[in-house]
Amino acid sequence: MLRLAQGDIDSAAVLIADAIAHPFDIPSKERPPFGDLRLAPLFDAQAEIAAAAGDIDTARRAADALQSIADSYSSPSLGASAALAQARAALIGGELGQAIDGCAAAIVTWSAIGAPFETAAARMVLGEAHHRSGNIDGARMEWRAARDAFQAFGALRWAEEAERLLTAAPPSSTSPRPRNMATGTFRCDGDTRTVCYGELTVLTRDLKGFRYIERLLANPGREFHVLDLVAVERGSLPTGPTNQHGFDAVAEGTDAGLPVIDDQARNAYRRRLAEVDDDIDEATRMHDVGRVELAQRDRDYLVAELSRAVGLGGRHRSVGGTAERARTSVTRSLRYALGRLAQQHPAVARHLEHSVHTGTYCSYGPDPLAPIQWHM
């Protein structure tokens, strides 16, 4: 990866291919010492290098190999890495919709488990996908968020690259506004919402999802964290004890979160641990010292991973929690509201389905070539 950072893509491709063909037996935090997991970070790196080289065949092979590993060891981080690798391959192949979906999936997962650098790296790829699809404002939104995250993380070289992309892609708002910009109304009066676009005006019962949409329409291009959307929709700041995200701690209750390792991965680790114990016994009987040492490293790694996933009293550790619950709730409310709107005003619902982006961060990104001025 150092060679890639230095711009020597060819050498980076050769070195990563050799590393995959001859993986090290020396364990490290970056390279787990056993099985396919040892290759996961290498395939991840190969996908990134292949994307920089425009080598679609290698990118797809690396993405498929990483996806196979993620399927065997089901963990959020591996799944996000595989999704981003698939997105990189899709981007090279011009499959922009697939690239955008893959990046979005990776961003949601890494945001939920608290991986700011990986989240920002996925935003860089998502920005490129938006840029190639002609959505300049969407690209700038992703690159700006990535730049700020890299700066906060201390990854200054990455922040500089994001800033370079921002400078090279000026906002579309600098170009003349279309003379005949479309207008629409999305106004709430009491418990009734007026939605007007084109020649059709409808009245519908106001819903929580509509209030989220109104917030996004009022700030096109701006990202809102789902926790902010929920707080604003409530109409006031929490009055009781709050957690670090501003949610009412009493109302929210226990922050259950997501498991560090799910049941499928935990069972896979335990099966592998049993196999390693058998290897150690057999190697000990055969006086194969080298094999015993390698198997013991495998066992130490597996025990450490299982220990990391278990808290006091044998409870499963979790990550994400409040933000993940808010993301699920906001997404569900938005989909329900758009489904109801589609029954009365299909044109507006169709526009919003394509322009409202959900996840841990939500935004409204209309087509810059056909913007709509909304009246609230």
Buried (B, 14 or more C-beta within 10 A) or exposed (E): EEBBEEEEBEBBBEBBBEBBEEEEEEBEEEBBBBBBBBBBBBBBBBBBBBBBBEBBEBBBBBBBBBBEBBEBBBBBBBBBBBBBBBBBBBBBEEBBEBBBBBBBBBBBBBBBBEBBBBBBBBBBBBBBBBBBBEBBBBBBBBBBBBBBBBBEBEBEEBBEBBBEBBEEBEBBBEEEEEEEEBEBBBBEEEEEBBBBBEEEEBEBEBBBBBBBBBBBBEEBBBBBBBBBBBBBBBEEEBEEEBBEBBBBBEEBEEBEBBBBBBEEBBEBBEEBBEBBBEBBEEBEEEEBEEBBEBBBBBBEBBEEBBEEBBEEEEEBBBBBBBBBBBBEBBBEBBEBBBEBBBEEBEBBBEBBBEBBBBBBBBBBBBBBEEBBEBEE
